[in-house]
Amino acid sequence: MDVSLAAMEPDTGKIDAAVLALMYLTLHDGCRAWKSFDWDTTDRLYQQGLIENPANKTKSVVLTERGLAEAKRLFTELFAKR
Protein backbone atom coordinates (compact mmCIF):
# COMPACT_ATOMS: atom_id res chain seq x y z
CA MET A 1 0.00 0.00 0.00
CA ASP A 2 1.65 3.21 -1.21
CA VAL A 3 0.51 6.34 0.60
CA SER A 4 2.03 9.58 -0.61
CA LEU A 5 2.97 12.33 1.83
CA ALA A 6 0.49 14.62 0.09
CA ALA A 7 -2.33 12.26 1.09
CA MET A 8 -1.41 12.47 4.78
CA GLU A 9 -1.98 15.36 7.13
CA PRO A 10 1.31 15.98 8.96
CA ASP A 11 1.28 16.22 12.75
CA THR A 12 3.12 19.52 13.15
CA GLY A 13 3.52 18.96 16.89
CA LYS A 14 5.52 15.78 16.26
CA ILE A 15 7.51 17.50 13.52
CA ASP A 16 8.32 20.42 15.84
CA ALA A 17 9.42 18.01 18.59
CA ALA A 18 11.70 16.07 16.23
CA VAL A 19 13.26 19.25 14.80
CA LEU A 20 13.88 20.67 18.27
CA ALA A 21 15.50 17.38 19.30
CA LEU A 22 17.69 17.46 16.18
CA MET A 23 18.68 21.04 16.96
CA TYR A 24 20.09 19.68 20.21
CA LEU A 25 22.25 17.35 18.14
CA THR A 26 23.80 20.32 16.29
CA LEU A 27 24.38 22.58 19.31
CA HIS A 28 27.48 24.76 19.34
CA ASP A 29 28.55 27.81 21.36
CA GLY A 30 26.34 26.63 24.22
CA CYS A 31 22.91 27.45 22.79
CA ARG A 32 23.20 27.85 19.01
CA ALA A 33 21.98 25.26 16.52
CA TRP A 34 22.12 25.09 12.74
CA LYS A 35 18.86 26.25 11.25
CA SER A 36 18.76 24.09 8.16
CA PHE A 37 15.19 23.03 8.90
CA ASP A 38 11.86 23.87 7.33
CA TRP A 39 10.99 27.56 7.81
CA ASP A 40 7.42 26.85 8.88
CA THR A 41 8.74 24.60 11.64
CA THR A 42 11.30 27.13 12.88
CA ASP A 43 8.60 29.81 12.84
CA ARG A 44 6.38 27.61 15.04
CA LEU A 45 9.27 26.94 17.44
CA TYR A 46 9.83 30.70 17.62
CA GLN A 47 6.12 31.32 18.31
CA GLN A 48 6.31 28.76 21.14
CA GLY A 49 9.25 30.64 22.68
CA LEU A 50 11.69 27.75 22.18
CA ILE A 51 14.08 29.59 19.84
CA GLU A 52 14.88 33.22 19.16
CA ASN A 53 13.69 34.80 15.92
CA PRO A 54 15.03 32.66 13.05
CA ALA A 55 14.41 35.37 10.43
CA ASN A 56 17.95 36.71 10.14
CA LYS A 57 21.04 36.22 7.99
CA THR A 58 22.91 33.92 10.36
CA LYS A 59 23.11 30.19 9.62
CA SER A 60 22.24 29.26 13.18
CA VAL A 61 19.49 30.02 15.64
CA VAL A 62 19.65 30.59 19.40
CA LEU A 63 17.63 28.26 21.61
CA THR A 64 16.00 29.94 24.59
CA GLU A 65 16.66 28.55 28.06
CA ARG A 66 13.31 26.72 27.92
CA GLY A 67 14.01 25.57 24.35
CA LEU A 68 17.41 24.19 25.32
CA ALA A 69 15.93 22.19 28.20
CA GLU A 70 13.10 20.88 26.01
CA ALA A 71 15.51 20.03 23.17
CA LYS A 72 17.64 17.96 25.54
CA ARG A 73 14.57 16.19 26.94
CA LEU A 74 13.22 15.40 23.48
CA PHE A 75 16.59 14.26 22.16
CA THR A 76 16.90 11.87 25.07
CA GLU A 77 13.33 10.63 24.65
CA LEU A 78 13.43 10.23 20.87
CA PHE A 79 17.02 9.32 20.04
CA ALA A 80 19.04 8.14 23.03
CA LYS A 81 19.67 4.45 23.58
CA ARG A 82 18.24 3.18 26.81
C-alpha positions in Angstrom: 0.0 0.0 0.0 1.6 3.2 -1.2 0.5 6.3 0.6 2.0 9.6 -0.6 3.0 12.3 1.8 0.5 14.6 0.1 -2.3 12.3 1.1 -1.4 12.5 4.8 -2.0 15.4 7.1 1.3 16.0 9.0 1.3 16.2 12.8 3.1 19.5 13.1 3.5 19.0 16.9 5.5 15.8 16.3 7.5 17.5 13.5 8.3 20.4 15.8 9.4 18.0 18.6 11.7 16.1 16.2 13.3 19.3 14.8 13.9 20.7 18.3 15.5 17.4 19.3 17.7 17.5 16.2 18.7 21.0 17.0 20.1 19.7 20.2 22.3 17.4 18.1 23.8 20.3 16.3 24.4 22.6 19.3 27.5 24.8 19.3 28.5 27.8 21.4 26.3 26.6 24.2 22.9 27.4 22.8 23.2 27.9 19.0 22.0 25.3 16.5 22.1 25.1 12.7 18.9 26.2 11.3 18.8 24.1 8.2 15.2 23.0 8.9 11.9 23.9 7.3 11.0 27.6 7.8 7.4 26.9 8.9 8.7 24.6 11.6 11.3 27.1 12.9 8.6 29.8 12.8 6.4 27.6 15.0 9.3 26.9 17.4 9.8 30.7 17.6 6.1 31.3 18.3 6.3 28.8 21.1 9.2 30.6 22.7 11.7 27.8 22.2 14.1 29.6 19.8 14.9 33.2 19.2 13.7 34.8 15.9 15.0 32.7 13.1 14.4 35.4 10.4 18.0 36.7 10.1 21.0 36.2 8.0 22.9 33.9 10.4 23.1 30.2 9.6 22.2 29.3 13.2 19.5 30.0 15.6 19.6 30.6 19.4 17.6 28.3 21.6 16.0 29.9 24.6 16.7 28.5 28.1 13.3 26.7 27.9 14.0 25.6 24.4 17.4 24.2 25.3 15.9 22.2 28.2 13.1 20.9 26.0 15.5 20.0 23.2 17.6 18.0 25.5 14.6 16.2 26.9 13.2 15.4 23.5 16.6 14.3 22.2 16.9 11.9 25.1 13.3 10.6 24.7 13.4 10.2 20.9 17.0 9.3 20.0 19.0 8.1 23.0 19.7 4.4 23.6 18.2 3.2 26.8 
